[in-house]
Amino acid sequence: MIEKKKSGYWLSHVGLCLGVIFIFFPVWLAFVGSTVTQEDIMQPPFPVLPGPHLIENYKYALFNISPDGYYSLPVPVLKMLFNSLIMALGITIGKLIISLLSAFAFVYFKFPLRKTFFWLIFLTLMLPVEVRIVPTYEVVANLGLLNSYAGLIFPLIASATATFLFRQFFLTVPNEMVEAARMDGATPMQFFRDILIPISKTNIAALFVILFVYGFNQYLWPLLITTSSDMQTIVMGLKFMIPTGDDYGHWPTIFSTAMLAMLPPVVIVIAMQKFFVKGLLESDK
């Protein structure tokens, strides 16, 4: 029995290691491509070890200066990265605030057709931005929000999923806690701020990671409402850098941009990993 358990233990770890290598290998090739020259990439075989040009390639990508002087980006990657971060943080914070307040209202306030309104919000899961993109674009254009951070953020900040998750969590809060806060003279917003928010930190952290990655990886909506190169996000910019047909593409810059595009989501996931796992696994606080 012990030998079988040991063999199964090692086999599972070997399988996991092989899976990690399989997933990480394309990322490694992208990193290697960001450290070599254009000639090294264009002449087979593709290098598998990093080269000596890491600093200059990333400098060229961030500040829009190509090594050979023949290739330049419409806008520096640093500006694209800033646009993506503003959009991702705006969407994430907006979704969290609206979802917390709406879940609080549905659980702790009684008003006519409360359940009907909640399920109407929940039904919007069947209407993602891709389905309602034409009327949403028309509204944003009429409000003069094209080529603006407000236009990138506001149409995407409502979240039925986050509202549902916070509502389900608030329903598990004991009624004794509500009565105790009421007896202490706490107003509804004081109860929300001083009690519900602190005990919801792990849920907020878990949703923050998910919503940040969602906002950072947006492609279709920014592509539709931005016509100015200064408002390009890094996901858009990366797509435009990849050459098609007879176009010229500077691959070290493209690979450097791909690595920079992966950096913010990876940092957020690693920094909040503990809270993310706790928020997904814990049901009682």
Secondary structure, 3 states (H helix, E strand, C coil): CHHHHHHHHHHHHHHHHHHHHHHHHHHHHHHHHCCCCHHHHHCCCCCCCCCCCHHHHHHHHHHCCCCCCCCCCCCCHHHHHHHHHHHHHHHHHHHHHHHHHHHHHHHHCCCCCHHHHHHHHHHHHHCCCCCCHHHHHHHHHHCCCCCCHHHHHHHHCCCHHHHHHHHHHHCCCCHHHHHHHHHCCCCHHHHHHHHHHHHCHHHHHHHHHHHHHHHHCCCHHHHHHCCCHHHCCHHHHHHHHCCCCCCCCCHHHHHHHHHHHHHHHHHHHHHCHHHHHHHHHCCCC
